[in-house]
Amino acid sequence: MQSRKVYLDNSATTIVNAEVIKDMEAYFANIYGNASSIHSFGRQAKEALNNSREQIASLLNASVDEIFFTGCGTESDNIAIFGILNAHDFKGHIITTKIEHHAVLYSCQYLEKNGYNVTYLDVDKDGVISLEDFKRTVRDDTVLVSIMHANNEVGAIQPIEEIGAYLQTINESRNNKIYFHTDAVQTAGKVHLDVKALKVDLLAISGHKFYAPKGIGVLYVKKGTKIKPITFGGSQESELRPGTENIPYIVGITKAFEIANAYLEENNKRVLFLREELKEGVIKKIPEVIINGSGSKAVSSILNVSFKYIEGEALLVMLDMCGIAASTGSACAVGLGGSHVLQAMCVDPIAAQGTIRFSFGCYNTQNDVDYVLEHLPKIVEKLRLMSPMYKGKVLKQGF
Ligand code: PLP
């Protein structure tokens, strides 16, 4: 067994930054009041809540009353989608893509079963939708567009600003406004998010993708948006997300978002360099690989590779035995069959079975890449020698 550990699964989740933990600590042990209480304990908690909301609003170029704290990215997406639909008294048409995270995809599939019409946009080989296709799908009864900012498996970035601009223009002459939601869970902390520049009405982020703890998210809702709550209880978060606010985690996501934005360019540069080093090393050292998604239209942190003739799960297990943590795609989709994202990108289904996502974070180093490049080629070779698919190919070629 190896003692060395290399973590290349930062799109699944990240370590919590030490500075974030430090800021959170006081809110567990000392400032532990309920932000709705009127005594001094509560007022201190409320002050932390207000400050956090102000900081997140400022980082997203939003107003304080447009920021809602939630329990995670999935919850933010669900409030956005179901909240908009609940506020409309007709079953409007929804436009989304075939490559959304299950938080959006399964919500849309559920809605379809309940009488809503949903259009799932195709993507090209790089995982990007066509703006023209999108424009053609808009209907008189369209009420919601939900398109992710960057995909979690291949990193593909979608033309959110262009979609937002188009919707803004057509909304001027429509009776029923089309609301625009984007799941920005994979871009928060990696791309400067400006809700005004993106021209979105709703935007979801999740703390554990940028060095805050798991279990805390944010939903931006533009002022004037017709939205209703999907859970009921207290008056917290303007009744859109009732439930006692999780102050330590709210302080944590705020600090993490601040740090991620302050070091964004620096981190992206480093991460991009490491990703390209790994990509070039893999191409040089391992035959018959496919790089999925285009580096130039994707976040800098994700490298998605299909290794032909082997199973991704077997490769993951053997990498894990060497102390290397990666993933076969979305951590949330493990055990749910093949990747719907690679399928939508028309990646050869046999090759897709041998797909691994390496996702970099700000703590990765050149040594990590070197270590992976030392072990990965040997593991791939070993697995291919055991693979009936590979043996069949070798026999066919008459070696
Ligand atoms: N959306 C995307 C694009 C994601 O990658 C994830 C998590 O992997 C989520 C939503 C869900 O976020 P959370 O784990 O905070 O529920």
Residues whose N, C-alpha, C, O or C-beta is under 5 A from the ligand:
A	BS01	PLP	S11 A12 C72 G73 T74 H101 A103 A150 N152 D183 V185 Q186 S206
